[in-house]
Structures are given as structure tokens and as C-alpha cells.
Amino acid sequence: MEAVYRLLNVDRGVPEVYASSYDIRKLLYAMNVLNDGKKIDELEMPRFKKLIEKQAMKKVKNTYIE
């Protein structure tokens, strides 16, 4: 952004960048702790949520998230 401002001779400061990203490993660990250490397939869920979970598990099969 700064390079574009200099190229176009715009007298303007570059906006601040804040560290707003999260470590997915920490979020997954926190979710595990909140679920008393149970896996997703061990939790009791309504029927609709089970259908969604089944589809989601197909997408994450053989990945780090699984």
C-alpha cells in the first residue's frame, strides 16, 4: 500500500495492521477442553447437526483437523 501511495504521490499514512489472526491449534484445543475432552463423534447432537457433521467429516478425512 505504501508503494502505491508513493507512486501516485498521495500524502497519506499507511493504516495500522493489528495481529488479529488466531492459531487454529489453540482454538481446536480450547474446543476440546470445553467438550470435556470428548471427540466430535462422542458428543450428543440433534439429528440435523449429525447430518452436517457427517458431511464435514468427509471433507476433513485424513487431515490434521480430523
Phi and psi restraints in degrees (range 20) as a CNS / XPLOR table:
assign (resid 1 and name C) (resid 2 and name N)
       (resid 2 and name CA) (resid 2 and name C) 1.0 -62.4 20.0 2
assign (resid 2 and name N) (resid 2 and name CA)
       (resid 2 and name C) (resid 3 and name N) 1.0 -38.0 20.0 2
assign (resid 2 and name C) (resid 3 and name N)
       (resid 3 and name CA) (resid 3 and name C) 1.0 -64.2 20.0 2
assign (resid 3 and name N) (resid 3 and name CA)
       (resid 3 and name C) (resid 4 and name N) 1.0 -38.6 20.0 2
assign (resid 3 and name C) (resid 4 and name N)
       (resid 4 and name CA) (resid 4 and name C) 1.0 -67.1 20.0 2
assign (resid 4 and name N) (resid 4 and name CA)
       (resid 4 and name C) (resid 5 and name N) 1.0 -41.6 20.0 2
assign (resid 4 and name C) (resid 5 and name N)
       (resid 5 and name CA) (resid 5 and name C) 1.0 -60.9 20.0 2
assign (resid 5 and name N) (resid 5 and name CA)
       (resid 5 and name C) (resid 6 and name N) 1.0 -42.0 20.0 2
assign (resid 5 and name C) (resid 6 and name N)
       (resid 6 and name CA) (resid 6 and name C) 1.0 -68.0 20.0 2
assign (resid 6 and name N) (resid 6 and name CA)
       (resid 6 and name C) (resid 7 and name N) 1.0 -40.3 20.0 2
assign (resid 6 and name C) (resid 7 and name N)
       (resid 7 and name CA) (resid 7 and name C) 1.0 -62.3 20.0 2
assign (resid 7 and name N) (resid 7 and name CA)
       (resid 7 and name C) (resid 8 and name N) 1.0 -39.5 20.0 2
assign (resid 7 and name C) (resid 8 and name N)
       (resid 8 and name CA) (resid 8 and name C) 1.0 -93.9 20.0 2
assign (resid 8 and name N) (resid 8 and name CA)
       (resid 8 and name C) (resid 9 and name N) 1.0 6.3 20.0 2
assign (resid 8 and name C) (resid 9 and name N)
       (resid 9 and name CA) (resid 9 and name C) 1.0 55.0 20.0 2
assign (resid 9 and name N) (resid 9 and name CA)
       (resid 9 and name C) (resid 10 and name N) 1.0 43.4 20.0 2
assign (resid 9 and name C) (resid 10 and name N)
       (resid 10 and name CA) (resid 10 and name C) 1.0 -93.3 20.0 2
assign (resid 10 and name N) (resid 10 and name CA)
       (resid 10 and name C) (resid 11 and name N) 1.0 125.1 20.0 2
assign (resid 10 and name C) (resid 11 and name N)
       (resid 11 and name CA) (resid 11 and name C) 1.0 -89.2 20.0 2
assign (resid 11 and name N) (resid 11 and name CA)
       (resid 11 and name C) (resid 12 and name N) 1.0 86.7 20.0 2
assign (resid 11 and name C) (resid 12 and name N)
       (resid 12 and name CA) (resid 12 and name C) 1.0 -151.2 20.0 2
assign (resid 12 and name N) (resid 12 and name CA)
       (resid 12 and name C) (resid 13 and name N) 1.0 144.0 20.0 2
assign (resid 12 and name C) (resid 13 and name N)
       (resid 13 and name CA) (resid 13 and name C) 1.0 -82.1 20.0 2
assign (resid 13 and name N) (resid 13 and name CA)
       (resid 13 and name C) (resid 14 and name N) 1.0 153.8 20.0 2
assign (resid 13 and name C) (resid 14 and name N)
       (resid 14 and name CA) (resid 14 and name C) 1.0 -79.2 20.0 2
assign (resid 14 and name N) (resid 14 and name CA)
       (resid 14 and name C) (resid 15 and name N) 1.0 131.7 20.0 2
assign (resid 14 and name C) (resid 15 and name N)
       (resid 15 and name CA) (resid 15 and name C) 1.0 -62.0 20.0 2
assign (resid 15 and name N) (resid 15 and name CA)
       (resid 15 and name C) (resid 16 and name N) 1.0 149.8 20.0 2
assign (resid 15 and name C) (resid 16 and name N)
       (resid 16 and name CA) (resid 16 and name C) 1.0 -65.2 20.0 2
assign (resid 16 and name N) (resid 16 and name CA)
       (resid 16 and name C) (resid 17 and name N) 1.0 145.8 20.0 2
assign (resid 16 and name C) (resid 17 and name N)
       (resid 17 and name CA) (resid 17 and name C) 1.0 -111.1 20.0 2
assign (resid 17 and name N) (resid 17 and name CA)
       (resid 17 and name C) (resid 18 and name N) 1.0 126.3 20.0 2
assign (resid 17 and name C) (resid 18 and name N)
       (resid 18 and name CA) (resid 18 and name C) 1.0 -105.9 20.0 2
assign (resid 18 and name N) (resid 18 and name CA)
       (resid 18 and name C) (resid 19 and name N) 1.0 144.6 20.0 2
assign (resid 18 and name C) (resid 19 and name N)
       (resid 19 and name CA) (resid 19 and name C) 1.0 -75.6 20.0 2
assign (resid 19 and name N) (resid 19 and name CA)
       (resid 19 and name C) (resid 20 and name N) 1.0 90.2 20.0 2
assign (resid 19 and name C) (resid 20 and name N)
       (resid 20 and name CA) (resid 20 and name C) 1.0 -111.3 20.0 2
assign (resid 20 and name N) (resid 20 and name CA)
       (resid 20 and name C) (resid 21 and name N) 1.0 13.1 20.0 2
assign (resid 20 and name C) (resid 21 and name N)
       (resid 21 and name CA) (resid 21 and name C) 1.0 -92.2 20.0 2
assign (resid 21 and name N) (resid 21 and name CA)
       (resid 21 and name C) (resid 22 and name N) 1.0 152.8 20.0 2
assign (resid 21 and name C) (resid 22 and name N)
       (resid 22 and name CA) (resid 22 and name C) 1.0 -119.2 20.0 2
assign (resid 22 and name N) (resid 22 and name CA)
       (resid 22 and name C) (resid 23 and name N) 1.0 149.5 20.0 2
assign (resid 22 and name C) (resid 23 and name N)
       (resid 23 and name CA) (resid 23 and name C) 1.0 -81.5 20.0 2
assign (resid 23 and name N) (resid 23 and name CA)
       (resid 23 and name C) (resid 24 and name N) 1.0 114.4 20.0 2
assign (resid 23 and name C) (resid 24 and name N)
       (resid 24 and name CA) (resid 24 and name C) 1.0 -60.5 20.0 2
assign (resid 24 and name N) (resid 24 and name CA)
       (resid 24 and name C) (resid 25 and name N) 1.0 -30.1 20.0 2
assign (resid 24 and name C) (resid 25 and name N)
       (resid 25 and name CA) (resid 25 and name C) 1.0 -63.8 20.0 2
assign (resid 25 and name N) (resid 25 and name CA)
       (resid 25 and name C) (resid 26 and name N) 1.0 -40.4 20.0 2
assign (resid 25 and name C) (resid 26 and name N)
       (resid 26 and name CA) (resid 26 and name C) 1.0 -68.2 20.0 2
assign (resid 26 and name N) (resid 26 and name CA)
       (resid 26 and name C) (resid 27 and name N) 1.0 -38.5 20.0 2
assign (resid 26 and name C) (resid 27 and name N)
       (resid 27 and name CA) (resid 27 and name C) 1.0 -65.8 20.0 2
assign (resid 27 and name N) (resid 27 and name CA)
       (resid 27 and name C) (resid 28 and name N) 1.0 -41.7 20.0 2
assign (resid 27 and name C) (resid 28 and name N)
       (resid 28 and name CA) (resid 28 and name C) 1.0 -66.4 20.0 2
assign (resid 28 and name N) (resid 28 and name CA)
       (resid 28 and name C) (resid 29 and name N) 1.0 -38.0 20.0 2
assign (resid 28 and name C) (resid 29 and name N)
       (resid 29 and name CA) (resid 29 and name C) 1.0 -64.4 20.0 2
assign (resid 29 and name N) (resid 29 and name CA)
       (resid 29 and name C) (resid 30 and name N) 1.0 -42.7 20.0 2
assign (resid 29 and name C) (resid 30 and name N)
       (resid 30 and name CA) (resid 30 and name C) 1.0 -63.2 20.0 2
assign (resid 30 and name N) (resid 30 and name CA)
       (resid 30 and name C) (resid 31 and name N) 1.0 -39.5 20.0 2
assign (resid 30 and name C) (resid 31 and name N)
       (resid 31 and name CA) (resid 31 and name C) 1.0 -64.0 20.0 2
assign (resid 31 and name N) (resid 31 and name CA)
       (resid 31 and name C) (resid 32 and name N) 1.0 -39.0 20.0 2
assign (resid 31 and name C) (resid 32 and name N)
       (resid 32 and name CA) (resid 32 and name C) 1.0 -64.3 20.0 2
assign (resid 32 and name N) (resid 32 and name CA)
       (resid 32 and name C) (resid 33 and name N) 1.0 -42.6 20.0 2
assign (resid 32 and name C) (resid 33 and name N)
       (resid 33 and name CA) (resid 33 and name C) 1.0 -64.7 20.0 2
assign (resid 33 and name N) (resid 33 and name CA)
       (resid 33 and name C) (resid 34 and name N) 1.0 -42.1 20.0 2
assign (resid 33 and name C) (resid 34 and name N)
       (resid 34 and name CA) (resid 34 and name C) 1.0 -65.5 20.0 2
assign (resid 34 and name N) (resid 34 and name CA)
       (resid 34 and name C) (resid 35 and name N) 1.0 -25.5 20.0 2
assign (resid 34 and name C) (resid 35 and name N)
       (resid 35 and name CA) (resid 35 and name C) 1.0 -94.6 20.0 2
assign (resid 35 and name N) (resid 35 and name CA)
       (resid 35 and name C) (resid 36 and name N) 1.0 21.7 20.0 2
assign (resid 35 and name C) (resid 36 and name N)
       (resid 36 and name CA) (resid 36 and name C) 1.0 57.6 20.0 2
assign (resid 36 and name N) (resid 36 and name CA)
       (resid 36 and name C) (resid 37 and name N) 1.0 32.6 20.0 2
assign (resid 36 and name C) (resid 37 and name N)
       (resid 37 and name CA) (resid 37 and name C) 1.0 76.2 20.0 2
assign (resid 37 and name N) (resid 37 and name CA)
       (resid 37 and name C) (resid 38 and name N) 1.0 7.9 20.0 2
assign (resid 37 and name C) (resid 38 and name N)
       (resid 38 and name CA) (resid 38 and name C) 1.0 -81.8 20.0 2
assign (resid 38 and name N) (resid 38 and name CA)
       (resid 38 and name C) (resid 39 and name N) 1.0 148.9 20.0 2
assign (resid 38 and name C) (resid 39 and name N)
       (resid 39 and name CA) (resid 39 and name C) 1.0 -77.0 20.0 2
assign (resid 39 and name N) (resid 39 and name CA)
       (resid 39 and name C) (resid 40 and name N) 1.0 163.9 20.0 2
assign (resid 39 and name C) (resid 40 and name N)
       (resid 40 and name CA) (resid 40 and name C) 1.0 -58.9 20.0 2
assign (resid 40 and name N) (resid 40 and name CA)
       (resid 40 and name C) (resid 41 and name N) 1.0 -40.4 20.0 2
assign (resid 40 and name C) (resid 41 and name N)
       (resid 41 and name CA) (resid 41 and name C) 1.0 -73.4 20.0 2
assign (resid 41 and name N) (resid 41 and name CA)
       (resid 41 and name C) (resid 42 and name N) 1.0 -9.7 20.0 2
assign (resid 41 and name C) (resid 42 and name N)
       (resid 42 and name CA) (resid 42 and name C) 1.0 -92.1 20.0 2
assign (resid 42 and name N) (resid 42 and name CA)
       (resid 42 and name C) (resid 43 and name N) 1.0 -11.8 20.0 2
assign (resid 42 and name C) (resid 43 and name N)
       (resid 43 and name CA) (resid 43 and name C) 1.0 -80.7 20.0 2
assign (resid 43 and name N) (resid 43 and name CA)
       (resid 43 and name C) (resid 44 and name N) 1.0 145.6 20.0 2
assign (resid 43 and name C) (resid 44 and name N)
       (resid 44 and name CA) (resid 44 and name C) 1.0 -83.1 20.0 2
assign (resid 44 and name N) (resid 44 and name CA)
       (resid 44 and name C) (resid 45 and name N) 1.0 125.4 20.0 2
assign (resid 44 and name C) (resid 45 and name N)
       (resid 45 and name CA) (resid 45 and name C) 1.0 -134.6 20.0 2
assign (resid 45 and name N) (resid 45 and name CA)
       (resid 45 and name C) (resid 46 and name N) 1.0 153.3 20.0 2
assign (resid 45 and name C) (resid 46 and name N)
       (resid 46 and name CA) (resid 46 and name C) 1.0 -62.2 20.0 2
assign (resid 46 and name N) (resid 46 and name CA)
       (resid 46 and name C) (resid 47 and name N) 1.0 161.7 20.0 2
assign (resid 46 and name C) (resid 47 and name N)
       (resid 47 and name CA) (resid 47 and name C) 1.0 -57.4 20.0 2
assign (resid 47 and name N) (resid 47 and name CA)
       (resid 47 and name C) (resid 48 and name N) 1.0 -43.4 20.0 2
assign (resid 47 and name C) (resid 48 and name N)
       (resid 48 and name CA) (resid 48 and name C) 1.0 -61.0 20.0 2
assign (resid 48 and name N) (resid 48 and name CA)
       (resid 48 and name C) (resid 49 and name N) 1.0 -43.3 20.0 2
assign (resid 48 and name C) (resid 49 and name N)
       (resid 49 and name CA) (resid 49 and name C) 1.0 -66.4 20.0 2
assign (resid 49 and name N) (resid 49 and name CA)
       (resid 49 and name C) (resid 50 and name N) 1.0 -33.0 20.0 2
assign (resid 49 and name C) (resid 50 and name N)
       (resid 50 and name CA) (resid 50 and name C) 1.0 -64.7 20.0 2
assign (resid 50 and name N) (resid 50 and name CA)
       (resid 50 and name C) (resid 51 and name N) 1.0 -37.8 20.0 2
assign (resid 50 and name C) (resid 51 and name N)
       (resid 51 and name CA) (resid 51 and name C) 1.0 -64.6 20.0 2
assign (resid 51 and name N) (resid 51 and name CA)
       (resid 51 and name C) (resid 52 and name N) 1.0 -42.3 20.0 2
assign (resid 51 and name C) (resid 52 and name N)
       (resid 52 and name CA) (resid 52 and name C) 1.0 -64.9 20.0 2
assign (resid 52 and name N) (resid 52 and name CA)
       (resid 52 and name C) (resid 53 and name N) 1.0 -42.2 20.0 2
assign (resid 52 and name C) (resid 53 and name N)
       (resid 53 and name CA) (resid 53 and name C) 1.0 -61.9 20.0 2
assign (resid 53 and name N) (resid 53 and name CA)
       (resid 53 and name C) (resid 54 and name N) 1.0 -41.4 20.0 2
assign (resid 53 and name C) (resid 54 and name N)
       (resid 54 and name CA) (resid 54 and name C) 1.0 -60.1 20.0 2
assign (resid 54 and name N) (resid 54 and name CA)
       (resid 54 and name C) (resid 55 and name N) 1.0 -43.0 20.0 2
assign (resid 54 and name C) (resid 55 and name N)
       (resid 55 and name CA) (resid 55 and name C) 1.0 -67.5 20.0 2
assign (resid 55 and name N) (resid 55 and name CA)
       (resid 55 and name C) (resid 56 and name N) 1.0 -39.9 20.0 2
assign (resid 55 and name C) (resid 56 and name N)
       (resid 56 and name CA) (resid 56 and name C) 1.0 -66.6 20.0 2
assign (resid 56 and name N) (resid 56 and name CA)
       (resid 56 and name C) (resid 57 and name N) 1.0 -39.3 20.0 2
assign (resid 56 and name C) (resid 57 and name N)
       (resid 57 and name CA) (resid 57 and name C) 1.0 -65.4 20.0 2
assign (resid 57 and name N) (resid 57 and name CA)
       (resid 57 and name C) (resid 58 and name N) 1.0 -30.2 20.0 2
assign (resid 57 and name C) (resid 58 and name N)
       (resid 58 and name CA) (resid 58 and name C) 1.0 -64.3 20.0 2
assign (resid 58 and name N) (resid 58 and name CA)
       (resid 58 and name C) (resid 59 and name N) 1.0 -36.8 20.0 2
assign (resid 58 and name C) (resid 59 and name N)
       (resid 59 and name CA) (resid 59 and name C) 1.0 -74.9 20.0 2
assign (resid 59 and name N) (resid 59 and name CA)
       (resid 59 and name C) (resid 60 and name N) 1.0 -29.5 20.0 2
assign (resid 59 and name C) (resid 60 and name N)
       (resid 60 and name CA) (resid 60 and name C) 1.0 -100.4 20.0 2
assign (resid 60 and name N) (resid 60 and name CA)
       (resid 60 and name C) (resid 61 and name N) 1.0 8.0 20.0 2
assign (resid 60 and name C) (resid 61 and name N)
       (resid 61 and name CA) (resid 61 and name C) 1.0 -59.5 20.0 2
assign (resid 61 and name N) (resid 61 and name CA)
       (resid 61 and name C) (resid 62 and name N) 1.0 134.8 20.0 2
assign (resid 61 and name C) (resid 62 and name N)
       (resid 62 and name CA) (resid 62 and name C) 1.0 63.6 20.0 2
assign (resid 62 and name N) (resid 62 and name CA)
       (resid 62 and name C) (resid 63 and name N) 1.0 31.5 20.0 2
assign (resid 62 and name C) (resid 63 and name N)
       (resid 63 and name CA) (resid 63 and name C) 1.0 -118.9 20.0 2
assign (resid 63 and name N) (resid 63 and name CA)
       (resid 63 and name C) (resid 64 and name N) 1.0 175.1 20.0 2
assign (resid 63 and name C) (resid 64 and name N)
       (resid 64 and name CA) (resid 64 and name C) 1.0 -64.7 20.0 2
assign (resid 64 and name N) (resid 64 and name CA)
       (resid 64 and name C) (resid 65 and name N) 1.0 -33.8 20.0 2
assign (resid 64 and name C) (resid 65 and name N)
       (resid 65 and name CA) (resid 65 and name C) 1.0 -65.4 20.0 2
assign (resid 65 and name N) (resid 65 and name CA)
       (resid 65 and name C) (resid 66 and name N) 1.0 -38.0 20.0 2
